[in-house]
């Protein structure tokens, strides 16, 4: 039930870019006797719907100027919003200057974030920076003791319901909640502007003040665990990705589903050829590239079929029927891809528990993307790890240079290692992982785990030899000792890629030469904590 007593709404100012639900909302206001002020396109839309409005310029006695840059920045507007109704001095000022109180402010802002997301030039983005809108929103939110402020169409229903219950008034509880939403909206809007200007300038991408914001897309059932609350927020300036992906089938994805889907999709976008990544607990348990997507899936799943059960699968191109049939053969939580053809959708539709997320063909990571991680009393911010190693950048440090096939597999494995929790060791062969060791406290343990995964997968398939035989090995950071490299050599690895830079590089190189391994240095580390 709304709290009482309420504040009646007699005058409203409506100026919106997003006109979703505007007509029925305004009709309810009129039914309660509310006089409406409006501007530009909003006023035209209301008049076209048969709703009487007064133009702001008629109300202020001052025309819109400078191509609409100045229209609501006037005392007749801000005085009406900011006046405290229980302050005799404020009431006297309103009367002395002939200013009517404004009890409801309905404003959503010029679409600056949309302009950024669509890649508009800076001058176009600047013209979509709203000035009067944030000023009115902040004024109304500050004076929420007396004024109701609405910044998003999804809140129309709550206002209409309360006005119906309270005879055209709203209660303080609702006004306070809407004020909090309003301040959060202007903060996020300003954050988007600041980030766009930083991206355009020659300044450090990590400015002295860092702000970020997003809008809540939906509440999630829970967080990493059932006792944790969670929600999904969307960055309005970012290109589409997993957060905005269309859910084609299945129940809403969980916190962990979304985290894994984002990790998987980020990995497969690294590759040009058809690629599949299978993720479990934010680590890849199988990755492959191939000429056909279905074949890539089979090779990825073969790496660790036990861990692939209940995993998240990502593809870097249109999901076809053959690939969908292969995926449907194993229990899978989520499939994420740019799109899926009709056959693939029909195949996966038979798996009612499987969630299919489609990001759209234009989905991709922004060059300006920043990674944020919270601390107990602050947060860490870093630029995204977008660095890639090319064949030309590799430095052969052993007596034997890698073959052409080994070189291709080394680059593939090092790319995968970038997406594996440190310490990361990746065994690969013929464009597919054959063993992944992730998140261990020592690099030699990661190497042994990757080797064991390769042996287990071979044994499960009835193969006589470990799949690590003839593979290459990638390490996300240097080998501090030769033991991790020797563990790989012991199971049949033939070549190694690592950043180099250890005090014991000479010792590790000598061990590689003794084992007949080819080893290349990248000079680039890919820690992922």
C-alpha positions in Angstrom: 0.0 0.0 0.0 1.3 3.5 -0.8 2.4 5.7 2.1 0.2 8.7 3.1 -0.3 11.5 3.0 0.5 11.9 -0.7 1.6 14.8 -2.8 -1.1 15.6 -5.4 0.0 16.1 -9.0 -1.5 19.1 -10.7 1.2 20.1 -13.3 3.5 17.8 -15.2 6.4 18.4 -17.5 7.0 15.7 -20.1 9.9 15.7 -22.5 11.0 12.2 -23.7 13.1 10.7 -26.5 11.8 7.2 -25.8 8.0 7.5 -26.3 7.2 3.9 -25.3 4.0 3.9 -23.3 3.7 7.7 -23.4 0.1 7.9 -24.7 -1.6 5.7 -22.1 0.4 7.3 -19.4 -0.5 10.8 -20.4 -4.1 9.8 -20.8 -4.2 8.7 -17.1 -2.6 12.1 -16.1 -5.3 14.0 -18.0 -8.0 11.8 -16.4 -6.7 13.0 -13.0 -6.9 16.6 -14.1 -3.1 17.1 -14.6 -2.1 20.0 -16.9 0.8 19.0 -19.1 3.8 21.0 -20.3 5.9 19.6 -23.1 8.5 20.3 -25.7 9.2 19.6 -29.4 8.5 16.1 -30.6 6.9 15.0 -27.3 4.3 17.8 -27.6 3.5 16.8 -31.2 3.2 13.2 -30.2 0.8 14.1 -27.4 -1.3 16.4 -29.6 -1.5 13.7 -32.3 -2.9 11.4 -29.6 -5.6 14.0 -28.8 -4.0 15.1 -25.5 -3.9 18.8 -24.7 -0.5 20.2 -23.9 1.1 23.6 -23.4 4.4 24.3 -25.1 7.2 25.1 -22.6 8.0 28.2 -24.7 4.5 29.5 -24.2 4.8 28.7 -20.5 8.1 30.6 -20.1 7.4 33.3 -22.5 10.8 32.6 -24.1 11.3 30.8 -27.4 13.5 27.8 -27.9 16.9 29.0 -29.2 20.1 27.7 -30.6 18.6 24.8 -32.5 16.8 23.6 -29.3 20.0 23.7 -27.1 18.2 26.1 -24.8 14.5 25.6 -24.1 13.9 24.4 -20.5 16.7 26.3 -18.8 14.4 29.0 -17.4 13.3 30.1 -13.8 9.7 29.4 -14.7 10.7 25.7 -15.1 13.3 25.2 -12.4 11.5 27.5 -9.9 8.4 25.4 -10.4 10.3 22.2 -9.9 12.6 23.2 -7.0 10.1 25.2 -4.8 9.5 23.5 -1.5 5.8 23.4 -1.0 6.0 23.7 2.8 8.3 26.8 2.7 6.4 30.1 2.9 9.3 32.0 1.3 9.4 29.6 -1.7 5.6 29.9 -2.1 5.9 33.7 -1.9 8.6 33.7 -4.6 6.4 31.5 -6.9 3.5 34.0 -6.5 5.6 37.1 -6.9 7.0 35.8 -10.2 3.9 34.1 -11.5 5.5 30.6 -11.5 3.3 27.5 -11.3 4.6 24.6 -9.3 5.6 21.5 -11.4 4.7 18.3 -9.5 5.8 15.6 -12.0 8.8 15.6 -14.3 8.9 12.9 -16.9 12.2 13.1 -18.9 14.4 10.5 -20.6 17.5 11.8 -22.2 18.8 12.3 -25.7 20.2 9.0 -26.9 23.9 9.7 -26.4 24.8 6.1 -25.5 23.1 4.9 -28.6 25.1 7.2 -30.7 28.3 5.9 -29.1 27.3 2.3 -29.5 26.6 2.9 -33.2 30.0 4.4 -33.7 29.0 8.0 -34.4 31.7 10.6 -34.8 32.5 12.8 -31.8 30.7 15.9 -33.1 27.5 13.8 -33.6 27.8 12.4 -30.2 28.3 15.9 -28.7 25.0 17.0 -30.3 23.2 14.2 -28.5 24.5 15.3 -25.0 21.4 16.4 -23.1 21.7 19.5 -20.9 18.2 20.6 -20.0 17.1 17.0 -19.3 19.6 16.1 -16.7 19.1 19.5 -15.1 15.4 18.9 -14.7 15.8 15.4 -13.6 18.3 16.4 -10.9 16.1 19.3 -9.7 13.1 17.0 -9.4 15.0 14.3 -7.7 16.5 16.8 -5.2 13.0 18.0 -4.4 11.5 14.5 -4.2 9.7 15.4 -1.0 7.3 17.3 -3.2 8.0 16.3 -6.8 7.7 12.9 -8.6 10.4 12.2 -11.2 10.2 9.5 -13.9 13.2 8.7 -16.1 12.2 5.4 -17.7 8.9 4.1 -19.2 9.1 1.0 -17.1 8.2 3.2 -14.1 5.0 4.6 -15.6 2.9 1.7 -14.3 4.0 2.3 -10.6 3.1 6.0 -10.9 -0.3 5.2 -12.5 -1.1 2.6 -9.9 -0.3 4.9 -7.0 -2.2 7.8 -8.5 -5.2 5.6 -8.9 -4.9 4.4 -5.3 -4.3 7.9 -3.9 -6.7 10.0 -6.0 -4.1 11.6 -8.2 -1.2 11.8 -5.7 2.0 9.8 -5.0 3.5 8.7 -1.7 7.0 9.6 -0.4 8.2 6.0 -0.7 7.6 5.9 -4.4 9.0 9.4 -4.9 12.2 8.5 -3.0 12.7 5.3 -5.0 12.2 7.2 -8.3 14.6 9.9 -7.2 17.3 7.3 -6.5 16.7 5.9 -10.0 16.9 9.4 -11.4 20.2 10.2 -9.9 21.6 6.8 -11.0 20.4 7.6 -14.5 22.1 10.9 -14.7 25.3 9.5 -13.2 25.4 6.7 -15.8 24.7 9.2 -18.6 27.6 11.4 -17.5 29.8 8.4 -17.1 29.2 7.4 -20.7 30.0 11.0 -21.8 33.2 11.0 -19.8 34.3 7.7 -21.2 33.6 8.8 -24.8 35.7 11.9 -24.4 38.5 10.0 -22.8 38.5 7.6 -25.7 38.7 10.6 -28.1 41.5 12.4 -26.3 45.2 11.7 -26.2 45.0 11.3 -22.4 45.6 8.2 -20.4 42.7 5.7 -20.9 42.7 5.4 -17.1 41.8 9.0 -16.0 42.1 10.5 -12.5 38.4 9.8 -12.0 36.8 6.7 -13.4 33.1 6.2 -13.6 31.0 3.6 -15.2 27.3 2.8 -15.3 24.7 0.5 -16.7 21.0 -0.2 -16.6 19.6 -3.3 -14.9 18.4 -5.7 -17.6 16.9 -8.2 -15.2 17.3 -9.8 -11.8 18.9 -13.2 -11.8 17.6 -16.1 -9.7 20.8 -15.9 -7.6 24.5 -15.2 -7.9 27.4 -17.7 -7.9 25.5 -19.5 -5.1 21.9 -19.6 -4.1 22.3 -17.4 -1.0 23.7 -14.5 -3.1 21.5 -12.0 -4.8 22.5 -11.0 -8.4 21.3 -8.9 -11.4 22.4 -8.4 -15.0 23.4 -4.8 -15.9 23.9 -3.7 -19.5 26.5 -1.1 -20.6 24.5 1.1 -22.9 27.6 2.2 -24.9 29.1 -1.3 -25.5 28.6 -3.2 -28.8 26.1 -6.1 -28.4 27.4 -9.2 -26.8 26.2 -11.8 -24.3 24.5 -9.4 -22.0 22.2 -8.2 -24.8 22.0 -11.6 -26.5 18.5 -12.8 -27.5 17.3 -15.8 -25.6 15.8 -18.0 -28.3 14.9 -20.9 -26.0 15.3 -22.3 -22.5 14.9 -20.6 -19.1 16.7 -17.4 -18.3 20.5 -17.9 -17.9 22.0 -17.8 -14.5 24.8 -15.7 -13.2 27.3 -18.5 -13.8 25.8 -19.3 -17.2 26.3 -15.7 -18.3 29.9 -15.5 -16.9 30.8 -18.7 -18.8 29.0 -17.6 -22.0 31.0 -14.4 -22.0 34.3 -16.2 -21.5 33.5 -18.7 -24.2 32.4 -16.1 -26.7 35.4 -13.9 -26.0 37.6 -16.9 -26.8 36.1 -17.9 -30.1 36.1 -14.3 -31.4 39.9 -14.5 -31.3 39.8 -16.8 -34.4 39.1 -16.2 -38.1 38.3 -19.8 -39.2 35.2 -21.6 -37.8 35.9 -22.1 -34.0 34.3 -23.7 -31.1 35.0 -23.3 -27.4 33.6 -25.3 -24.6 33.8 -23.6 -21.2 33.4 -25.0 -17.7 33.7 -22.8 -14.6 35.2 -20.0 -16.7 38.0 -22.2 -18.2 38.1 -23.9 -21.6 37.9 -27.7 -21.5 38.1 -27.9 -25.2 38.8 -25.5 -28.1 39.2 -26.1 -31.8 39.3 -24.4 -35.2 38.5 -26.3 -38.4 37.1 -25.8 -41.9 33.6 -26.8 -40.7 32.0 -25.8 -37.5 30.6 -29.3 -36.7 34.1 -30.8 -37.0 35.5 -28.1 -34.8 32.9 -29.0 -32.1 33.8 -32.7 -32.3 37.5 -31.9 -31.9 36.9 -29.5 -29.0 34.7 -32.0 -27.2 37.3 -34.8 -27.7 39.8 -32.8 -25.6 37.9 -33.4 -22.3 34.5 -35.0 -22.9 33.9 -35.6 -19.2 34.3 -31.9 -18.3 32.4 -30.9 -21.4 29.2 -32.4 -19.9 27.1 -29.6 -18.7 29.3 -26.9 -20.2 28.8 -23.8 -22.2 29.5 -23.9 -26.0 30.4 -20.9 -28.1 30.7 -20.6 -31.9 32.2 -17.7 -33.8 29.8 -17.9 -36.8 26.3 -19.0 -37.8 25.3 -22.2 -36.0 24.2 -24.8 -38.6 22.1 -27.9 -38.3 25.1 -30.3 -38.3 26.8 -28.5 -35.5 23.5 -28.3 -33.5 23.0 -32.1 -33.9 26.6 -32.7 -32.6 26.0 -30.4 -29.6 22.6 -32.0 -28.9 24.4 -35.3 -28.3 25.8 -34.1 -25.0 24.1 -32.3 -22.2 24.9 -28.6 -22.6 23.8 -25.7 -20.4 24.2 -22.8 -22.9 25.0 -22.4 -26.6 26.0 -18.9 -27.7 26.6 -17.8 -31.3 26.1 -14.8 -33.6 23.1 -16.5 -35.2 21.6 -19.9 -35.9 19.8 -21.2 -39.0 16.3 -22.7 -39.0 17.6 -26.3 -38.9 19.9 -25.6 -35.9 17.1 -23.9 -34.0 14.7 -26.8 -34.7 17.3 -29.3 -33.5 18.1 -27.5 -30.3 14.4 -26.8 -29.6 14.1 -30.5 -28.7 16.5 -29.8 -25.8 14.1 -27.8 -23.5 16.8 -27.3 -20.8 19.3 -25.9 -23.2 19.6 -22.1 -23.5 20.3 -20.7 -26.9 21.8 -17.2 -26.9 22.2 -15.3 -30.2 24.3 -12.1 -30.0 23.8 -10.8 -33.6 26.3 -10.8 -36.4 27.7 -7.4 -35.4 28.6 -8.4 -31.9 32.2 -7.8 -30.8 34.4 -6.3 -28.2 35.2 -2.6 -28.2 38.8 -1.4 -28.4 38.1 0.9 -25.5 36.7 -1.8 -23.2 38.0 -1.7 -19.6 38.0 -4.5 -17.2 36.8 -3.7 -13.7 37.3 -5.9 -10.6 36.0 -4.8 -7.1 38.1 -4.8 -4.0 36.8 -4.6 -0.4 37.3 -0.8 -0.4 37.8 0.1 -4.1 38.2 -1.4 -7.5 40.8 -2.2 -10.0 40.6 -1.1 -13.6 42.6 -2.3 -16.6 42.5 -2.2 -20.3 41.4 -5.5 -22.0 44.1 -7.9 -23.0 43.7 -7.6 -26.8 47.4 -8.2 -27.6 48.1 -10.9 -30.2 51.3 -12.7 -31.2 52.1 -13.1 -34.9 54.3 -15.7 -36.5 56.8 -13.0 -37.4 57.1 -11.9 -33.7 58.2 -15.4 -32.5 61.8 -15.8 -31.5 63.3 -19.3 -31.8 65.6 -19.8 -28.9 66.4 -23.5 -29.3 68.7 -25.3 -31.8 65.7 -26.7 -33.6 63.1 -24.3 -35.1 59.4 -25.4 -35.1 58.0 -26.9 -38.3 55.3 -25.0 -40.1 52.6 -27.1 -38.5 54.1 -26.8 -35.1 54.3 -23.0 -35.5 50.6 -22.8 -36.4 49.7 -25.0 -33.4 51.9 -23.0 -31.1 50.1 -19.7 -32.0 46.7 -21.5 -31.6 47.7 -22.8 -28.2 49.1 -19.5 -27.0 45.8 -17.8 -28.0 43.8 -20.3 -26.0 46.2 -19.9 -23.0 45.3 -16.2 -22.9 41.7 -17.3 -21.8 42.8 -19.9 -19.2 43.1 -19.0 -15.6 46.8 -18.8 -14.5 48.9 -20.7 -14.1 47.9 -21.9 -17.6 49.3 -24.7 -19.7 47.7 -25.7 -23.0 48.6 -28.8 -25.1 47.3 -28.7 -28.7 47.7 -30.5 -32.0 46.2 -29.9 -35.4 44.2 -26.8 -34.4 42.6 -28.3 -31.3 43.4 -28.5 -27.6 44.3 -32.0 -26.3 44.9 -31.1 -22.7 44.4 -28.0 -20.5 45.9 -27.3 -17.1 44.3 -24.3 -15.4 44.5 -22.3 -12.2 47.2 -24.2 -10.4 49.5 -22.6 -7.9 52.6 -24.1 -9.6 53.2 -24.2 -13.3 54.5 -27.8 -13.2 51.2 -28.9 -11.7 49.3 -27.3 -14.6 51.5 -29.1 -17.0 51.0 -32.4 -15.3 47.2 -31.9 -15.2 47.1 -31.0 -19.0 49.1 -34.2 -19.7 46.8 -36.3 -17.6 43.7 -34.8 -19.4 45.3 -35.9 -22.7 46.0 -39.4 -21.4 42.5 -39.8 -19.9 40.7 -38.7 -23.1 42.8 -41.1 -25.1 42.0 -44.0 -22.7 38.3 -43.2 -22.8 38.4 -43.4 -26.5 40.2 -46.7 -26.5 43.4 -45.2 -28.0 46.7 -46.8 -27.1 48.8 -43.7 -26.9 48.2 -40.4 -25.1 47.0 -37.6 -27.2 49.8 -35.5 -25.9 52.3 -37.4 -28.1 53.3 -35.0 -30.9 51.5 -32.0 -29.4 52.8 -28.5 -28.8 52.7 -26.7 -25.4 51.8 -23.1 -24.5 52.5 -21.5 -21.2 50.8 -18.1 -20.4 54.0 -17.0 -18.5 57.6 -18.0 -18.4 58.8 -21.3 -17.0 60.6 -20.4 -13.8 62.2 -23.8 -13.8 62.7 -26.5 -16.3 60.3 -28.9 -14.5 57.1 -27.8 -16.3 58.7 -28.1 -19.7 60.2 -31.5 -18.8 56.8 -32.7 -17.7 55.5 -31.9 -21.2 58.4 -33.5 -22.9 57.9 -36.7 -20.9 54.5 -37.2 -22.5 55.6 -36.6 -26.0 55.4 -32.8 -26.6 57.6 -31.6 -29.5 57.5 -27.8 -29.3 56.9 -25.0 -26.7 55.7 -21.4 -26.8 56.2 -19.2 -23.8 56.9 -15.5 -23.1 60.5 -15.9 -21.8 62.0 -13.5 -19.3 62.9 -15.8 -16.4 66.2 -15.6 -14.7 66.6 -19.3 -15.6 65.8 -18.9 -19.3 69.2 -20.4 -20.2 68.5 -23.4 -18.0 65.1 -23.9 -19.6 66.4 -23.5 -23.1 69.2 -26.0 -22.4 66.6 -28.5 -21.1 64.5 -28.0 -24.3 67.6 -28.6 -26.5 68.4 -31.8 -24.5 64.9 -33.1 -25.2 65.0 -32.1 -28.9 62.2 -29.6 -28.4 61.7 -26.5 -30.5 60.9 -23.5 -28.3 59.9 -20.0 -29.2 59.6 -16.9 -27.0 56.8 -14.3 -27.5 58.0 -11.6 -25.2 54.3 -11.3 -24.2 52.6 -12.6 -21.1 48.9 -13.5 -20.7 48.2 -13.8 -17.0 44.5 -14.2 -16.2 43.7 -14.1 -12.5 
